[in-house]
């Protein structure tokens, strides 16, 4: 094949050689660019610690600090495997608190918020009570909604369950199921779910009304089942006329008539009070959270009436409600919600978060009067199903209309009523009539919380 | 006689080593496919020596195909099996390229017209896949005609440029238009066909090859500069015309801002490359499954993760070796058409490597083409083997 060709081509041979040498140099130069790029990305650039890099190997080759409950029991810990370390979670529902930490799916929740501390081996101590968390996880199983238990005196979150959830121990097996699940298990309903509160707002409205002296506890009302504000009717649940009742009985039996009138009288002052209770604000927890929504201060009387019964433009998250109800339980003093109480270990200084009060939202006597109304609701009113044997309990149900499907049902309450150790909030999406669904569940959650809290206390 | 066989034995050793590394992590039920690929290439090398041709191109090609098979098998056995089929078809395509008179036949318009016809058929009967209408099904065989059409186009361009060389200089002024005209008109209509199919990677590729080839043959820097301007304005025009190109361009310019969407793939590729460092994690030890569509051109990022900079530079070197052998064969030919054809094919091959690897390295926007001989796709594999066959036939003394 390399036999020389004589004659006419010989003259052009040098030219041809030059052409191909030029072509080769051209290709060599472009490939040199590629090799330059490879050297840069593979030997010079350092993307290992990049927050978007889910394949950062180093962090999986060393143990990571644990996330523990208030008694030091691990919620999330690193377990050694033959190829490094794997994160193990105490219970599937904790992933809405701890988040998950996974080579493929990245990190979320406290794992993400405290990544720098955890990756240096520090321990993050939460306020969660793991036995209560597990018990509430069982109680919520199969429902769609959220339950929060809080220590009203400190604002500490004792348990936080959102169902359905993503199991941090089973991400590899179930990831595609989670993605396809129409109930969106990735959403933490306890802090991200925004719902109309319905009648569950009434304790707050009543607190504001007492504080503003717009009503007093034994004030008589006549409830005919409906009231007209600016020509538009606001009706009681199923149009039931409650007749002659006091303000406290209006709370116990959830009179829309009385609360629409109270709210219409309070007007913009109601909005101020609700915002002081923490509604419409993002709570200061290290989790991705929703703000909820407060309505605009420009409302007609009818509009205020709707807000007074927990509709209108009002949206709240379960955690916000837990905080607000805790404030009523705590003599009107709103505490800063608390989830992480301590980060310590390694060479870093420990960081401690102590319980802190925000504001006195309503006077102590007003909070006590609202509590009496809530006790009445559990004794004889709509929250009867939440009653605990031998323990005075304060509670309130809420059935919030949704655009479509069954109503959302709420229960808010605390126990023991006169020396509260725990406040709980339960929301069931499309749960139906709250007095039959959320109230019994709320009672069970309260009982579990008391059982978990009484022995040690915080 | 014996000496040529030594590198093939060495190659067998390398592939065996790769298999041994794989066996640490997964079962090797299909190991015989790799053996068959090696045997097929080595057997063909033996045969081409018997025919009086060169076998040197087959060696780097076998290493690339073998490497591709190993990494596809590491990802998913079905992908490797597809690669195996492609390699077997590719050996046939190599023979067709080697035996046919592709570089000496005078019927230049046949190539051009059949390329256009292939593309037109795809447009009419094609099937959509991955945002482009790129597949043609004939009975049970499903293939991507554009892979073959671009080779035909380069065959056509190479010949046209040589035959009209004296007139293809800018000095001719408007008189040269009679020669430029048909070529530009033809290329323009082919690009329109590709644009309608939303398959812009091959259009860009053929255009770049055309620019490089005509500049080199005519030997004019002015021409190269003019093509540069044309490329940039064409690129801008394409950005305005095609919204999906705009997303790609945005992902290219700022992948960090598009980390969850269009930039995800390129970022995962860069992370994989970066995690490989100089020596790599070892075969099977990377996290290549994290890269979406890793079996396509992004197999290169996986190789970078598991074989490191050493592996990626070796792969680039193999492509460079193929280009070098091709150019050396071309320079030994005495037929200007054959020379130009070989040069065109080398440029086509190399430009695809450059565009694809440059896209993964974020030097260029992603073009969505395959990495020659290495990534998943039997049409592409067959077409590239065909190209190597044509190259191997260059300069061969034919008995007439």
Interface residues (C-beta under 8 A of the other chain):
Chain A: X1 X2 X3 X5 X9 X16 X17 X19 X20 X22 X23 X24 X26 X27 X28 X30 X31 X33 X34 X35 X37 X38 X39 X40 X41 X42 X43 X45 X46 X47 X48 X50 X52 X53 X54 X55 X56 X57 X103 X104
Chain B: X52 X53 X54 X212 X216 X217 X219 X256 X259 X267 X268 X270 X271 X272 X273 X274 X275 X276 X277 X278 X281 X286 X287 X289 X290 X304 X308 X309 X312 X313 X316 X319 X320 X323 X324 X327 X328 X330 X331 X332 X334 X339 X343 X346 X347 X350 X353 X354 X357 X358 X361 X362 X363 X395 X396 X397
